[in-house]
Amino acid sequence: MSGSLERALDALELLAEGRHTTLAGLARRLGASRATVHRLLAVLQERGYVRHVPETHEYRLGPALTDLVARSDAGSLVSLAEPAMAALSTLTGETINLAVLRRGRIVWADTVDAVHAIRLTTTLGERVPPHATAIGKAILAALPESEWEALLGPEPYTRLTEATRTTLATLRPDIKAARADGYALDQEESELGGVCLAAAVLGRAGRPVGAISVSAVAVRLPRQRWAQVGEAVREWCAQVSERIQTGT
């Protein structure tokens, strides 16, 4: 068992260096038979730690390794985000939400309630609709378009209000604006009478691990305040991102 584990780790290190990436090359470098290394790679490929490129007969590192780092970063995000959420709550008096990426889904992870009796609410642990929320758009804006479908699913997307974007064609301009501005906006797309601004938090791989948002009843957060609040969310998320990436 320990020998197999050592060979698996050695194989991953060789693939990370871009060396001996064919089955024959890996077997030669690891000092094992091709059959043994093939079985080892098959297990790693099944778990997503390795992927095979048929055109070149080479092996590459798989997405599960990046996912491990992201899940670790997301696990620490709740505690690291507390100062940011407290500061945004003091600044706005509105509901502050935190969502994290878990196993390919965006879920609500923490919240600070607004000081007002009438406020928007979230249920911790529930899935966040990526197409209809500022948090979802902020995370999509931090990902390459090739990865959007995995979060969004097939069109048409679920309509939550009359303003919900139900196709990629109508959603894409919002994501483009979020990239340009550094924060995303939801204008009554997930809940009637609600407006939300959010920015993504990036982990050590430079990929989004979650996002923080300010949610309010629309009449309390008029358009002329959006830039100010959006910029504050962006700045605080940048600070949280830096803490994750530097381990401070």
Sequence and secondary structure as in RCSB ss.txt:
>XXXX:A:sequence
MSGSLERALDALELLAEGRHTTLAGLARRLGASRATVHRLLAVLQERGYVRHVPETHEYRLGPALTDLVARSDAG
SLVSLAEPAMAALSTLTGETINLAVLRRGRIVWADTVDAVHAIRLTTTLGERVPPHATAIGKAILAALPESEWEA
LLGPEPYTRLTEATRTTLATLRPDIKAARADGYALDQEESELGGVCLAAAVLGRAGRPVGAISVSAVAVRLPRQR
WAQVGEAVREWCAQVSERIQTGT
>XXXX:A:secstr
 HHHHHHHHHHHHHHHTT S BHHHHHHHHTS HHHHHHHHHHHHHTTSEEEETTTTEEEE HHHHHHHHHHHHH
HHHHHTHHHHHHHHHHH SEEEEEEEETTEEEEEEEE  SSSS     TTSB  TTTSHHHHHHHHTS GGGHHH
HH SSS    STT   SHHHHHHHHHHHHHHSSEEEESSSSTTEEEEEEEEE TTSSEEEEEEEEEEGGGS GGG
HHHHHHHHHHHHHHHHHHHHHT 
